[in-house]
Amino acid sequence: MPKMKTKSGAKKRFKLSAGGKVIAGQAGKRHGMIKRTKKQIRQLRGTRSVSEPDARTVRRYFLPYG
């Protein structure tokens, strides 16, 4: 049986933490910053762990060897 391929888009968007959680970039900071509060903009920095149902999907289908 050949090896499964990792989805190229998933390689760029997700990574796994040491504890096995899926880490992804924060959404909602591409444009429209004028209408967001300063607090929102601050809190949207960096990365967040993905919710568990979504993380299960990412691990199973997109990062099979992750």
C-alpha positions in Angstrom: 0.0 0.0 0.0 1.5 3.4 -0.9 1.9 6.2 1.6 -0.9 8.7 1.9 -0.2 12.2 0.8 -0.6 15.2 3.1 -2.8 17.9 1.7 -0.5 20.8 0.6 -2.8 23.5 1.8 -3.0 21.9 5.2 0.8 21.8 5.5 0.8 25.6 5.2 -2.2 26.3 7.5 -1.9 23.9 10.4 0.7 22.4 12.7 0.6 20.1 15.6 1.6 21.0 19.1 3.7 18.7 21.4 0.4 17.6 23.1 -1.2 16.7 19.8 -3.5 19.7 19.4 -3.9 21.3 16.0 -2.7 24.9 15.9 -4.0 27.4 13.2 -3.7 31.1 12.5 -6.3 33.4 13.9 -9.2 34.4 11.6 -10.7 37.8 11.1 -7.7 40.1 10.8 -7.2 40.5 7.0 -9.2 43.7 6.5 -11.8 45.9 8.2 -9.6 46.8 11.1 -11.2 50.3 11.4 -14.5 48.8 12.6 -12.9 46.5 15.1 -12.1 47.5 18.7 -8.5 47.8 19.8 -9.1 44.9 22.2 -10.3 42.7 19.3 -7.2 43.5 17.2 -4.9 42.7 20.1 -6.6 39.4 20.9 -6.5 38.3 17.2 -2.7 38.2 17.2 -0.8 34.9 17.0 -2.3 31.4 16.7 -5.1 29.4 18.4 -5.8 25.8 18.9 -8.6 24.5 16.7 -11.8 23.2 18.2 -11.7 19.4 18.9 -14.3 18.4 16.2 -12.4 20.4 13.6 -9.1 19.2 14.8 -10.3 15.6 14.4 -11.1 16.2 10.8 -7.8 17.9 10.1 -5.8 15.1 11.6 -7.8 12.4 9.9 -8.1 13.7 6.4 -5.5 16.5 5.9 -2.5 15.5 8.1 -2.5 11.7 8.1 1.0 11.4 9.5 0.9 14.4 11.7 
